[in-house]
């Protein structure tokens, strides 16, 4: 678990600002909180799942814990990989698909967190097709994301357009797309995947799929 090598740092967060956000913006922010569970701490994901209704309702005690644990996990990852040479890439779980959604629709049509949320669903499906996680894990994560009032179906950009956009991703090398996948619940890594498999995921997860 990432938290095992966490070294304390000082992070100042004004939680009162969260009360000023419109519901859609707030839900988009929750996407980045949910992300930390599957990549680093399944106990945290279980806590999110149990307390999601309260988080959506902006319970201040629950929000304080969610923000604190998110900061702890991020600090632990960044502390191990300050120069982004490896582990830090896992913080981009959902972002490869998500950035393609943002670019394909036109920036601003979907909020960043909405695109990342849908991207996490797609990345979890890819992880399943790579035989790294089972269907139950994918269904669980999808349900949590949906219950957080975030999209779980991608816009119908078409598989070819998705692939074109993802080849522009910063993690791509020589045109090879590299994805953050879940190796097992609570652990993630970066790896390539066959285009045919990625096409299957896109078609399955798209609104017209």
HELIX and SHEET records of a PDB file:
HELIX    1   1 UNK A    2  UNK A    5  5                                   4    
HELIX    2   2 UNK A   15  UNK A   20  5                                   6    
HELIX    3   3 UNK A   23  UNK A   40  1                                  18    
HELIX    4   4 UNK A   42  UNK A   56  1                                  15    
HELIX    5   5 UNK A   60  UNK A   80  1                                  21    
HELIX    6   6 UNK A   87  UNK A   92  5                                   6    
HELIX    7   7 UNK A   95  UNK A  105  1                                  11    
HELIX    8   8 UNK A  112  UNK A  129  1                                  18    
HELIX    9   9 UNK A  135  UNK A  147  1                                  13    
HELIX   10  10 UNK A  159  UNK A  166  1                                   8    
HELIX   11  11 UNK A  195  UNK A  205  1                                  11    
SHEET    1   A 2 UNK A 178  UNK A 184  0                                        
SHEET    2   A 2 UNK A 187  UNK A 192 -1                                        
END                                                                             
